[in-house]
Amino acid sequence: MPQTLTVLRGFLLALLVLGLLASGVELLLLEHFETGWQWLPLVMIPVALLASVALAFRPTRGKVWSFRAAMTSLVVAGVLGLMQHYLGNMEFELEMRPAMEGFELFKESMMGATPALAPGMMAHLGLLGLALTYRHPLLARRERDHDDPET
């Protein structure tokens, strides 16, 4: 069973790295660097990639925690991006039609020029990374050491 989990963690890490690379390339092609907020994923992606490589090649307890911090940051950045995209679209819709409200405003803001759900990919990748560290053996050892005072 431990070997299966190791293979599964490796597979999840490969999917994560592929997703990070694809997202980074897409953001660069879209020239997603006009404002300070747009730089956030372009900074977070390389940080997450470095944490992923460090975890893949020389895993230690500290690197698992650093990786988790990077993944949590991706989740936060994804949620912030969702809000930024949605609010930007809503502002545009209200400039065009100030009387718009309720579900119509929500729907038009979600379908606006800026893809409102696209930043969710960052959160998704962060959650994928957190999933691969769930009950990670490097973290479990330390917990067992504290439970057994003789070790």
C-alpha positions as CSV (number, residue, x, y, z in Angstrom):
1,M,0.0,0.0,0.0
2,P,2.8,2.6,0.8
3,Q,4.3,2.1,-2.7
4,T,0.9,2.7,-4.3
5,L,0.5,5.9,-2.3
6,T,4.0,7.0,-3.4
7,V,3.1,6.4,-7.1
8,L,-0.2,8.2,-6.6
9,R,1.6,11.2,-5.0
10,G,4.0,11.3,-8.0
11,F,1.2,11.2,-10.4
12,L,-0.6,14.0,-8.6
13,L,2.6,16.0,-8.6
14,A,3.1,15.5,-12.3
15,L,-0.5,16.7,-13.0
16,L,0.1,19.7,-10.8
17,V,3.3,20.7,-12.6
18,L,1.6,20.3,-15.9
19,G,-1.3,22.5,-14.8
20,L,1.0,25.1,-13.5
21,L,3.1,25.2,-16.6
22,A,0.0,25.4,-18.9
23,S,-1.5,28.1,-16.8
24,G,1.7,30.2,-16.8
25,V,2.1,29.9,-20.5
26,E,-1.6,30.9,-21.1
27,L,-1.3,33.9,-18.8
28,L,1.9,35.1,-20.6
29,L,0.2,34.6,-24.0
30,L,-2.7,36.6,-22.8
31,E,-0.3,39.4,-21.6
32,H,-1.7,39.0,-18.1
33,F,0.6,41.6,-16.6
34,E,-1.0,45.0,-17.1
35,T,-1.9,45.7,-13.4
36,G,-0.4,44.7,-10.1
37,W,-3.2,42.2,-9.5
38,Q,-2.4,40.5,-12.8
39,W,1.1,39.8,-11.6
40,L,0.0,37.8,-8.7
41,P,-0.5,34.4,-10.5
42,L,2.7,35.1,-12.6
43,V,4.6,35.3,-9.3
44,M,2.8,32.4,-7.6
45,I,3.2,29.9,-10.4
46,P,7.0,29.9,-10.3
47,V,7.0,29.7,-6.5
48,A,4.7,26.7,-6.7
49,L,6.8,25.1,-9.4
50,L,10.0,25.6,-7.3
51,A,8.2,24.1,-4.3
52,S,7.1,21.2,-6.5
53,V,10.5,20.5,-7.8
54,A,12.1,20.7,-4.3
55,L,9.5,18.2,-3.0
56,A,9.9,15.8,-5.9
57,F,13.7,15.6,-5.8
58,R,14.7,16.0,-2.1
59,P,11.6,15.6,0.1
60,T,12.0,16.7,3.7
61,R,9.5,17.6,6.4
62,G,10.3,21.3,5.9
63,K,9.8,21.0,2.1
64,V,6.4,19.4,2.6
65,W,5.4,22.3,4.8
66,S,6.8,24.9,2.3
67,F,5.0,23.1,-0.5
68,R,1.8,23.3,1.5
69,A,2.3,27.0,2.1
70,A,2.8,27.5,-1.6
71,M,-0.4,25.5,-2.4
72,T,-2.4,27.4,0.2
73,S,-1.2,30.7,-1.5
74,L,-2.4,29.4,-4.8
75,V,-5.9,28.8,-3.3
76,V,-5.9,32.3,-1.8
77,A,-4.7,33.8,-5.1
78,G,-7.4,31.9,-7.0
79,V,-10.1,33.2,-4.8
80,L,-8.8,36.7,-5.0
81,G,-8.6,36.4,-8.8
82,L,-12.2,35.2,-9.0
83,M,-13.3,38.2,-7.0
84,Q,-11.2,40.6,-9.2
85,H,-12.6,39.2,-12.4
86,Y,-16.2,39.1,-11.3
87,L,-16.0,42.6,-9.8
88,G,-14.3,44.0,-12.9
89,N,-17.0,42.6,-15.1
90,M,-19.7,43.8,-12.8
91,E,-18.3,47.3,-12.8
92,F,-18.2,47.3,-16.6
93,E,-21.8,46.0,-16.8
94,L,-23.0,48.7,-14.4
95,E,-21.3,51.4,-16.5
96,M,-23.2,50.1,-19.6
97,R,-26.5,49.6,-17.8
98,P,-26.6,51.3,-14.4
99,A,-30.1,49.9,-13.6
100,M,-29.1,46.3,-13.9
101,E,-29.4,44.3,-10.7
102,G,-30.0,40.9,-9.2
103,F,-29.6,37.7,-11.2
104,E,-29.3,39.6,-14.5
105,L,-26.3,41.5,-13.1
106,F,-24.8,38.3,-11.7
107,K,-25.3,36.5,-15.0
108,E,-23.8,39.2,-17.2
109,S,-20.9,39.7,-14.8
110,M,-20.1,36.0,-15.0
111,M,-20.3,36.0,-18.8
112,G,-18.3,39.3,-19.2
113,A,-15.2,39.9,-21.2
114,T,-12.9,38.8,-18.4
115,P,-13.4,35.1,-17.7
116,A,-14.8,35.2,-14.2
117,L,-14.1,31.6,-13.3
118,A,-10.6,31.3,-14.9
119,P,-8.8,32.1,-11.7
120,G,-10.5,29.1,-10.1
121,M,-7.8,27.1,-11.9
122,M,-5.2,28.5,-9.5
123,A,-7.4,27.4,-6.5
124,H,-7.9,24.0,-8.1
125,L,-4.2,23.5,-8.6
126,G,-3.5,24.5,-5.0
127,L,-6.1,22.1,-3.7
128,L,-4.6,19.3,-5.9
129,G,-1.2,20.1,-4.3
130,L,-2.7,20.0,-0.8
131,A,-4.4,16.7,-1.6
132,L,-1.1,15.1,-2.5
133,T,0.4,16.0,0.9
134,Y,-2.6,14.6,2.8
135,R,-1.2,12.3,5.5
136,H,2.2,12.6,3.9
137,P,4.6,10.1,5.5
138,L,7.2,12.8,6.3
139,L,4.7,14.5,8.5
140,A,3.3,11.4,10.0
141,R,6.7,10.3,11.3
142,R,7.1,13.4,13.5
143,E,3.6,12.8,14.9
144,R,4.5,9.2,15.8
145,D,7.8,10.3,17.4
146,H,5.9,12.6,19.7
147,D,3.5,9.8,20.7
148,D,6.3,7.4,21.6
149,P,8.6,9.0,24.1
150,E,11.2,6.2,23.7
151,T,12.1,7.2,20.1
